[in-house]
C-alpha cells in the first residue's frame, strides 16, 4: 500500500465513511493501522486496489479518523445537571430508563452514565436501568467490555460524582458488578440510524460533532434526535452547536448544551428519507451550525504570542492524542514538547503535556506546566472558549490546574 494515489483514495473513503473532516485523517495513522490489518487483505489491496465498499477494512482503519480521548465523569457540571433532569423524568412516572453514550470510545462515559443514573434515582422508587455505549472502533468496544481501567481514566478534572469501582489501586480500577450488569456495548456508526429509534430517555454525544463535516454532523444530530423518546434528554459538547436542532428544545443553561425531545407526531416517511441523505445535503435539511474551534484571537487561522496558527496547533495535538492512544508515549511526549515550545499560548497543549508528565510520574514537571497554564488563564473570563481538539471553556482548564495543584499540595 505504498502507492500515494491509493493512499489518498483510502483517506478520502475513510473521511466519507466516518463523516470526519478530511484534514483530521492523519496519513501516518492510516498507514500504521493498515500495517496491522491482515496479510490477506494487504495482498488483496496490492492486487485489486482500494475497495471502497470494504466495510471490514473501514472498521479496521477506524482509529485513524477518530480520537478516543476520554475519562470518567468528564465535564462534571453538565453531568450534575443531567442528574437533576433524570430525577425529574422519574418523577413523571417512568419505570424504565434507557441511556445511550454515543461515541463512547473505551467506555468511561458509558459507565459514568450508569453510575449517574443509579445515583440520581430516588431510594423509594424501582426503575429499570439500561445503558448502551457505542463507538465506531471495535477495539475500543473490547476495552469497554473488559471494564478494567488505568490511572489515565481517573483524573482530577473528573471528580468521582458517584461510586464506580469494585476495586482500586495498583493503577487498576475495575468497574463495580452492578454497573457492568446494566451497561452493554456495541460497534455503531453514528451516520446510521439507531437500532431502536424513539426509545432512549437520555443520550449523551459529547466532543464528536466538532470532528465531523457539517453534512455529517447534521445527519448525526438528526439520527440522535430520532432515537429519543418523547420528553427524552440529549446532551452535546458545550460549544458544538450554535442553534437548537429541530424537534428539540433547550433543557438547561446554554453552556450545558442540553436539550429535550418535544412531544409531537413522527416525521412523514418522505421527510425521513430526505434526512437520511448525506451525500447531497440541503440548507433546509437541518438548520444546525456546527461551531468550528474558534481561536482566542478571533479566528481559526490566528496565531497567539507569535506561535503557530491555532489550526496547526490542533493538528499537532490530534497527532499526539493518536500516539497516546497507540501506546507510543515517548513519541507523543516529543510531539507535545515541540507544541509547547512552538506555541506556548496554546493552552490545551500545556494541559496535555502536564497530564502526560503526571502519567509518567514526573509530578514536578507537570506542576510547572499547570502553574503556567493558570498564569495564562488569569485574565480570561470563565466562559471564554479555548480552541483545541475539543473546544472547552476557560473554567475547565482553570479548574483542572487548580485541582491538580491542590492535590499536589496535600501529598
N, C-alpha and C positions, 0 to 999 in steps of 0.2 A: 504493500500500500504506500509506496514511495512516490507514486505519480502525483504531482501537485494538482493537476486538474481533478483527479478522482478525489483527493482530499478536500478540495474546495467544494466539490459536489456533495460530499458527505457532511461537511459542516453546514451547508445550506439545508440539507434534508433534516439534520438534527434540529436546526433552528425552527423549521416548519413543524416538525413533529411535536416538539415541546412548546412551541409558541414563544420561545425565548428570543430576545433581540440578538441579531447576528453578531454584534460586536462583543457579546458576552460569551460566545462559543470559543473557548480557548483552544487553539490548534494543538498546542503541546499536550493538553489533557486528552484531546481526541486521539492523538497518536498513542499515548500511553494506554488508554482504555482499549484501543483497537489491538494493541500488542498483547493484551490479556485475553482477548477473545480466542475462541478455539481454533486449532490449526486447520480444521476442516473448513471453517468459514473463511479464514485468511486465504486458503488455497482457492476457494470459490471466488473470492474477490479478485485474486490475481488473474484468474482466467475469464471471469464474467464481468468484472467491474462492479460498481456500486449498485445494489438492488434497492431501489427507492421504496419498494413495498416490503422489505425485510424488517418486520416489526421486532423480531428477535434481536437483530443487530442494533436497532434503535434502542432497545431496552438495555442491551449490554453497554452501550455508549452513553447512557443517560446521565451518568455522573459528570460528563463533560459539559453539560448545559445547565446544571443546577448547583446551587450552593447549599450544603447541608448543615450550616452553622446553626446550632440551637442549644438550649439548656433548659433546666426545669424552672417553671414559673417565670419565664421571660415576660417582661412588661407587666409587673405585678399590679400596677394601678388599674390597668384595663381588666385584668383577671378578677380583681376585687369587685369592680363594677359589674362584671358578668355574674359573679356570685349572687349579688343582690337581685339581678334580673331573673336568675334561675329560681330564687326563693319566691319571687312574685308569680312566676309561671306555675309553680307547685300550688300556690295559694288559690289559683283559679280552678283547681280540681284535677290537674294532671296526675295520673298514677304511673305514668311511664315517661322517661326522658331519654331521648336519643341525641347523642352529640357526635360531631364529626370534626376531627382535626385534619383539614385538607392541606396537604403538603407538609406532612408531619416529620419529614427527614427520618432521624433514627428513633423517634417515638417519645422524646421527652415531653413535647407539648401534649400528646395524647394522654400520657399518664398524669400530667399536671391537670388536665381537664377532668380525668376520672377522680382525682383527689378533690378537686374543686367541687364537683357535683356531690360527692359524699359529704363534704364538709359544709355545704350550703343548705342541705335539707333539714327541715325541722325534725326533731327527735320523735315527735308523736305521729309521724306520717310514714307509711311504707310506700316507696316509689321505686319501681323497677328501673335500673340504670343500664345503659349500653353506650359504649364509646367506640367509635371507629376511627382508626388512624390510617391515612393513605399517603402514598408517595409515589413518584414516578420511577424511582430506582429500587429494584428488587433487593439489592444488597443492604440498603438502609432498612427495609422492612424486616429482613432477617435479624439485624441488630436489635430492632424494636421488640421482636418476638422473644429474644433471649432475655430481655428485661434486666440486664445487669450492666451498670454504667460505671465510668471512672470519674475522677475528680473534675475533669473538664466539663462535665454536665451539671455540676453543682457549683454555683457562683454567687458571689456576694451581691451581684446585680439582680439575682432572682431569689429572694428570701423564700424559705420553705413555708408557704402560707398554710398548708395542711399536711398531715402525715403522709409520707410517700413510701418509706423503705422498710423492708423486713430486717435488713442488716446494713450496717455501715462501718466504715473503717477499712484499713489496709487498702485504701484507694479504690475500693469496690463497693457499689451500692446496689442492692437487689430490691426490686420493686415488691411491695407487700402483696401477698397472695390475693387478698380481697380486691385489690385494684387490677391485678392481672386477670382475674376472673371476669371482670366486666369490660375488659378492653380487648379488641381484636384489630388486626391489621390486614391491609390488602394493597396490592400494587394497583394504581389508578392514575390515568392521565386526566387532569382536570379539564382538558378540552372536550372530553367525552361526557355524556350525561351520567348523572348519578344512577346507581343501580336501583334505588328505591326513592324516586322523587316525591317530594311533598311529605316526608316523614320525619325530618330532623328538627328537633326543638332548639338545638344550638349548633352552629357551625363557626369554626374559627379558621380563618385563612389569612395568616399574617406574613408579611415580608415575602410574598410570592408575586403579586401583581407588578411590583417595581421592576422585575426582571423580564417582563413579557412585552411583546409588541402591543400597541393599542388595540388591534383587532383581536388578538388572543386574550388580552385582559378583559375586553368586553364580553367575549364568549364565556370565559371562566366565571365572571360575575353573574351572567345570566344563568349558567348551569347551577351555580350555588344557590341563587335565589329560588330557582325551581325546586331545589332539593328541600327547602324549608317547609315545615308545616305552617299552617296559618297561625300567626302570632309568634312564630319562632324567631330566634335571635341569631344574628350573624355579626362577626367582628372581623375587621380588616386591620392592616397596619395603620399606624396613626396618621400617615400622610400619603397614603396610596390612592385616595380618591378625592376629587375636587367637587363632586356632585353626588347627590343621593340617587342611587340606582332606581329604576322603575320598580314598582311593586313593593318598595321598602320605604320605611320612614325612620328618622333618627330616633334612637332609644337611649340617648345619653349625651354628654358634652361632645362637641365636635372633635376635640382632640382624641377621644377614645375610639372614634370610627365604628361605633356600634349601631346596628340598625335592626328594625323589626319587620317581619313579613306582614303586610296588610292582608286582611281577610277580604278576598274577592274571588270571582269566578275564574276558573282556569283559562289560560290563553287559548284562542282558537287554534286548530291544527295548522292552518296556513301560517300563522304567526310563529308557531313553534318551529316549523320548517325554516322560516327565514332566520330565526335566532340561531339555528344550528349551522348556518352558512358562515364559514370562517374565511374562505378564500376571497370572497367579494363582499366585504362588509360595507354597509352604507352608513351615512351620518345619522340616519334615523334608527339604526339597529339598536343602539344602546347609548344614550347620551351620558356616558361616564367618561371623564377625562382622567386617565392615569397620570399622576403627577411624577414627572422626572425628578431626579435628585437635584434640587437647586443648590447652588453654592452660596456660602455665606456672603460672598462678594456680589452676588446678584445674577449669576448666570452659570450654565453648565461649563463653559469654557474658561471661566475666570480663574486666575491663579491667586494664591494667597501668600503674602510675605515673600514674593519672588520665587515661590516653588513651582512645581509642575501644575498645569491646568487640572481642575478638580476631576474631570472625567478620566484623565490619565492616572491620577492617584487611585481612583476607584478601580480601574482596570488592574493595576498592580495589586491592590488589596484583594480583589477577587482571585487572582492567581495564587496569592499567598494562602487564601482560605482553601483553595483546591489542594494545595500541597499539604496543609494541615490535615485535611480530611483523608488524604492518601497516606498519612503517617510519615511524611517526609519533613520532619520538624526542622532539621538543620537548614534545608533549602528554604523553607518558609521563613525562618528567622533571618537568613541572609537577605531575602527579598524585603522583609519588613524593616530591617536595618537601613537598607537603601531608601525605602519610602520615608522613614523618619528623618533621615539626613537630608533628602532632597526636598521634602515637603513637610517641614516641622509644624506648619499650621493645620495640616490635615489631621484633625483630632481623632477620627476613627483609627488611623494608623498608630497613633500613640497608645490608644487603649488596647488594640490588638497585640502590639508588641509587648506591652506590660503584662497582658494575660499569658502570653507565651513565655515570658521570663518567669512568671509565677508558676506556670505549669512545670518548668524545668527546675524549680526550687531556688531560683535566683530572686529572692524577695526584695533585696536591696535595690537591684536594678529596676524591678517592677515599681517599687516605691518612688524612685526618682522620676519615672515617666508619669506616674499618677499625679505627682505634685506639679509637674509641668503642665499636665492636662488641666488641672484646676486653675493654674495661673491663666491659661488661655481662655478658660470659660468665665473668668471672674467678672468681666464687664458685659457679658451677654445675657439676654433675657432667657428665662427658663423655657419659654415656649418657642424660641427660635429653632428652626430646623437646621440640622447639620447634615451635609451631604455625606454619603457613604454607600456601601453596598445595600444597606437598609437605611433610608433617611430617618433619623431619630432626633428628638428634641434635645436641647442643651441640658435639660434637667436629667435626662438619662445618663449622660456622661458624667455630670457633676456628682450624682448620687452614687454611681459606680465607683468613682475615685474616692469619694468620702467614705463609703462603706469599706473599701479595701484598706484605707489608711487607718480607720478606726479599729478594724480587726488586727492590723499590724501593731498598733499601739498597745493592744491588750495582750499580745503574745510575747 
